[in-house]
Amino acid sequence: MQLHELKPIHKLKKGKRIGRGGKKGTYCGRGVKGQKSRAGRKLKPIIREIIKKYPKLRGYKFKAKKEFAIVNLDTLERKFNEGEKVTPEILVEKRIIRKIGGKVPKVKILGRGELKKKLEFERCLCSKKAREKIEKVGGVIK
C-alpha cells in the first residue's frame, strides 16, 4: 500500500451548527447566559491569569543563570596522575562533577588545597589563587 492509495472509510461528519433556528429550542444547546452562550465568544487565555499572579516589579529583572561545576585543587591532586589533561569531559568520566540538564557544565577551578603534580587544563576557568598554584608547580592552562 502506498500513501497515494489511502482513502478514508467513512465520510466526514459535519459539526453541529448551533444558533440558526430549527428544532434546537430556545437556547440552541448553548445553555443559559454566560460567556459560552454568546456569539463570537472569546475565552480568556489561561497564561494571562498566571502572569497576573506574579508581583509587579519595575525594570528588567531577568538574568540567565550561569551554572558552573566547582572543583578544588585538592580533589585534582587525589584523582589525577602527573602530566594528565584536565577537561570538563574527563572530570565527568572520573565522576568528579555531574552533568547539568544532560550537558557537560562549564568548570571553575578554585584554589583550596595544594597541587604537587603538573597538570594540563583545557576549557576550564580558574580563580587567581588556583592559577598561581598551577603555574607555580609547572602546570599549563589553555
C-alpha positions as CSV (number, residue, x, y, z in Angstrom):
1,M,0.0,0.0,0.0
2,Q,1.3,3.4,-1.0
3,L,0.5,6.8,0.5
4,H,-1.5,8.0,-2.5
5,E,-3.7,4.9,-2.3
6,L,-5.0,5.7,1.2
7,K,-8.7,6.8,1.4
8,P,-11.0,7.4,4.3
9,I,-13.5,4.6,5.0
10,H,-16.3,6.9,6.4
11,K,-17.5,10.3,5.2
12,L,-16.6,13.3,7.3
13,K,-19.3,14.1,9.9
14,K,-20.1,17.8,9.8
15,G,-20.1,19.7,13.2
16,K,-23.3,20.8,14.8
17,R,-24.3,24.3,13.6
18,I,-25.8,26.0,16.6
19,G,-28.0,29.1,16.9
20,R,-29.7,29.0,13.5
21,G,-33.3,28.3,14.3
22,G,-34.8,24.9,13.7
23,K,-35.7,22.3,16.3
24,K,-33.0,23.1,18.9
25,G,-35.3,25.2,21.1
26,T,-34.8,28.5,23.0
27,Y,-31.1,28.4,23.8
28,C,-29.9,26.2,20.9
29,G,-28.0,23.8,23.0
30,R,-25.7,26.6,24.4
31,G,-27.1,26.8,27.9
32,V,-28.3,29.9,29.7
33,K,-26.3,33.2,29.7
34,G,-22.5,33.4,30.3
35,Q,-19.5,33.7,28.0
36,K,-20.0,30.4,26.3
37,S,-23.6,31.2,25.2
38,R,-22.7,34.4,23.4
39,A,-22.0,34.8,19.7
40,G,-18.4,35.5,18.8
41,R,-17.2,34.5,22.3
42,K,-13.6,34.8,23.2
43,L,-12.4,32.7,26.2
44,K,-9.7,34.2,28.4
45,P,-6.2,33.0,27.7
46,I,-5.1,30.9,30.7
47,I,-1.5,32.3,30.5
48,R,-2.8,35.8,31.4
49,E,-4.1,34.6,34.8
50,I,-0.7,33.0,35.5
51,I,1.1,36.2,34.6
52,K,-1.2,38.3,36.8
53,K,-0.2,36.3,39.9
54,Y,3.4,37.5,39.7
55,P,4.3,40.6,41.6
56,K,4.7,43.8,39.6
57,L,8.4,44.8,39.8
58,R,9.9,47.7,38.0
59,G,12.6,47.2,35.5
60,Y,14.0,44.2,33.6
61,K,15.0,41.6,36.2
62,F,15.6,38.5,34.1
63,K,19.2,37.2,34.2
64,A,20.3,33.9,32.8
65,K,21.7,31.6,35.5
66,K,25.3,30.7,35.0
67,E,25.8,27.1,36.2
68,F,29.4,26.2,37.0
69,A,30.7,23.0,38.4
70,I,33.3,23.9,41.0
71,V,36.4,21.8,41.6
72,N,39.1,22.4,44.1
73,L,42.9,21.7,43.7
74,D,43.0,19.1,46.5
75,T,40.4,16.9,44.6
76,L,42.5,17.1,41.4
77,E,45.6,16.2,43.4
78,R,43.9,13.0,44.6
79,K,42.2,11.9,41.3
80,F,44.8,12.8,38.6
81,N,48.3,11.5,37.8
82,E,51.4,13.5,36.8
83,G,51.0,15.2,33.3
84,E,47.4,14.3,32.7
85,K,44.9,16.5,30.8
86,V,42.0,18.1,32.7
87,T,38.9,18.9,30.7
88,P,35.2,19.1,31.7
89,E,34.5,15.8,29.8
90,I,37.3,13.9,31.7
91,L,36.0,15.3,35.0
92,V,32.6,13.9,34.2
93,E,34.1,10.5,33.3
94,K,36.0,10.3,36.6
95,R,32.8,11.3,38.4
96,I,34.3,14.4,40.0
97,I,31.4,16.5,38.5
98,R,28.0,15.7,37.2
99,K,26.2,16.7,34.0
100,I,23.7,19.6,34.5
101,G,20.5,19.1,32.4
102,G,22.1,16.4,30.3
103,K,25.0,18.6,29.3
104,V,28.6,18.8,30.4
105,P,28.8,22.0,32.5
106,K,31.4,24.8,32.5
107,V,34.1,24.1,35.1
108,K,35.7,26.6,37.5
109,I,38.8,25.5,39.5
110,L,39.3,27.1,42.9
111,G,42.5,27.2,44.9
112,R,41.6,25.2,48.1
113,G,44.3,22.7,48.9
114,E,47.8,22.1,47.4
115,L,48.8,20.8,44.0
116,K,52.1,19.0,43.5
117,K,51.5,17.5,40.1
118,K,51.9,19.1,36.6
119,L,48.5,19.1,35.0
120,E,47.3,20.4,31.7
121,F,44.0,22.3,31.9
122,E,41.7,22.9,28.9
123,R,38.3,24.8,28.7
124,C,38.4,25.4,32.5
125,L,38.0,28.7,34.3
126,C,40.4,29.3,37.2
127,S,40.5,31.6,40.1
128,K,43.6,33.8,40.7
129,K,44.8,31.7,43.6
130,A,44.3,28.4,41.6
131,R,46.1,29.9,38.6
132,E,49.1,30.9,40.8
133,K,49.3,27.4,42.4
134,I,49.0,25.6,39.0
135,E,51.7,27.8,37.3
136,K,54.0,27.5,40.4
137,V,54.1,23.7,40.0
138,G,54.6,24.0,36.2
139,G,51.1,23.2,35.0
140,V,49.6,24.6,31.8
141,I,46.3,26.5,31.4
142,K,44.9,26.8,27.9
